[in-house]
Amino acid sequence: MAQAGSRPGAGPTRRTARWERYRVTHPFSARDQAGLWGAIAGVVGLAVLLGWALDMKGGVVIVAALPFIVSWYENRRTAFQFDAAGARFGTVPLPWSDITQLVVATPEGGAHTLIGARLRPGAPLPAGGTLLAHDPEMPAPIHVAVPRAKFDLRKMVTKARKYAPAHLRIVVADPSGEHVAA
């Protein structure tokens, strides 16, 4: 049985939602951990309160709220991601139809790798979200910084061949120039 997401660049299917993607996360932060545990404690407290006040099963509240908490936490930690639907730079989503190239730059001596997108001519810059200010090492207008230790170019290229549209190229920008990632 063929799925709609079986060809690169097709719309997401049930399986593309979580497992069929390339994702780089920010490192763990104390603030994010506190938010996660605070949300869990709040939901458990609400479940206890509703169980006492309304004679309702508190487990229902916990089970219903847990996917939202996990989704919030994963979205907060995601620095860069792409799947069959498009790419996301921090909180800024871009559809594949607007992207012509993904650009990777690794500044010398830096702790971060820069991942950016070149847009097709006439594509509007996305509104909202937080983007980094222009970096001289990054030739693309939209980019994010990801921890160098968490970035794997070979894995990114492999996943792009599988889930990104055929027109997409991954370009590596370094002081000697730009070349297509192999």
C-alpha positions in Angstrom: 0.0 0.0 0.0 1.6 3.3 -1.1 1.4 6.2 1.4 1.1 9.9 0.4 4.4 10.6 2.1 6.4 7.9 0.3 7.9 10.2 -2.3 10.2 13.1 -1.3 8.4 16.4 -0.6 5.0 14.9 -0.3 2.7 16.1 2.4 3.1 14.6 5.9 1.5 11.3 6.7 0.9 9.8 10.1 4.5 8.4 10.3 6.2 11.6 9.1 5.0 13.4 12.2 7.7 12.2 14.6 10.1 9.6 13.3 10.7 10.6 9.7 12.5 13.8 10.2 15.9 15.4 10.8 16.1 17.4 14.0 18.8 19.3 15.9 18.1 20.4 19.4 19.4 23.1 21.7 21.3 21.8 24.8 19.3 21.1 27.9 18.7 24.3 29.9 17.7 24.7 33.6 14.9 27.0 32.5 13.4 24.5 30.1 13.7 21.7 32.7 12.0 23.9 35.3 9.2 24.7 32.8 8.7 21.0 32.0 8.6 19.9 35.6 6.4 22.8 36.6 3.9 21.9 33.9 3.9 18.3 35.0 3.4 19.3 38.6 0.6 21.7 37.6 -1.3 19.1 35.7 -1.0 16.6 38.5 -2.2 19.3 40.9 -5.1 20.0 38.6 -5.9 16.3 38.4 -6.0 16.0 42.2 -8.1 19.1 42.5 -10.6 18.0 39.9 -10.7 14.5 41.4 -11.6 16.0 44.8 -13.9 18.8 43.6 -15.8 17.1 40.8 -15.3 13.4 41.8 -13.6 13.0 38.4 -10.8 10.6 37.6 -7.6 12.6 37.8 -5.8 10.2 35.4 -8.0 11.5 32.6 -6.6 15.0 33.0 -3.0 13.7 33.1 -3.4 11.5 30.1 -5.1 14.3 28.1 -2.5 16.9 29.0 0.7 14.9 28.7 0.9 15.0 24.8 0.6 18.8 24.9 3.3 19.2 27.5 5.7 16.9 25.6 5.0 18.7 22.4 5.6 22.1 24.0 8.9 20.9 25.4 10.1 19.4 22.2 9.2 22.5 20.2 11.0 24.7 22.7 14.2 22.6 22.4 14.2 22.3 18.6 16.7 24.5 16.9 16.3 23.1 13.3 14.1 20.5 11.8 12.9 19.2 8.5 10.5 16.6 7.4 8.3 15.9 4.4 6.3 19.1 4.9 9.2 21.6 5.1 11.9 23.0 7.3 11.7 24.8 10.6 14.4 27.3 11.8 13.8 27.8 15.5 10.1 28.8 15.6 9.9 29.8 11.9 8.4 27.2 9.6 9.1 27.3 5.8 7.4 25.1 3.2 9.7 23.2 0.7 8.2 25.3 -2.1 9.9 28.4 -0.7 13.4 26.8 -0.2 15.9 26.3 -2.9 19.0 25.4 -0.8 19.9 24.6 2.7 23.3 26.2 3.6 25.6 24.9 6.3 28.5 27.0 7.6 30.9 26.1 10.4 32.8 29.2 11.5 36.3 28.4 12.6 36.8 28.2 16.3 33.1 28.5 17.0 31.0 26.2 19.1 28.1 26.4 16.7 27.2 25.4 13.2 25.0 27.7 11.2 22.2 26.2 9.1 20.4 28.5 6.8 18.0 28.5 3.8 18.1 30.3 0.5 14.6 31.1 -0.7 13.2 31.0 -4.2 13.0 34.3 -6.0 9.8 36.2 -4.8 9.3 34.1 -1.7 8.5 36.3 1.2 10.5 36.2 4.4 8.4 34.5 7.1 6.7 36.7 9.6 7.0 36.2 13.3 9.4 33.9 15.1 12.9 34.7 16.2 15.7 34.7 13.7 19.3 35.5 14.3 20.9 38.7 13.0 22.9 38.5 9.8 26.2 36.6 10.3 29.0 37.2 7.9 29.8 33.5 7.8 26.3 32.7 6.6 25.3 33.6 3.1 21.6 32.7 3.5 19.0 35.2 4.8 17.4 32.8 7.3 19.5 30.8 9.6 19.9 29.3 13.1 22.9 28.4 15.2 23.0 24.8 16.4 25.6 23.2 18.8 28.4 21.8 16.7 28.5 18.6 18.8 24.8 17.8 17.9 25.1 18.5 14.2 25.8 15.6 11.7 26.1 16.7 8.1 26.1 13.1 6.8 22.9 12.3 8.6 21.3 15.6 7.3 22.2 14.7 3.7 20.9 11.2 4.1 17.6 12.3 5.6 17.2 15.1 3.0 17.6 12.5 0.1 14.7 10.6 1.7 12.3 13.3 2.9 13.1 16.6 1.1 12.0 17.3 -2.5 14.3 16.5 -5.3 15.1 20.1 -6.2 16.7 20.8 -2.7 20.5 21.0 -2.5 22.5 21.1 0.7 25.4 23.5 0.2 28.5 23.8 2.5 29.9 27.3 2.8 33.5 27.6 4.0 36.3 30.2 3.5 37.3 28.5 0.2 33.8 28.9 -1.3 30.6 26.8 -1.5 30.2 23.2 -2.6 27.3 20.8 -2.6 27.4 18.3 0.3 28.0 14.8 -0.9 
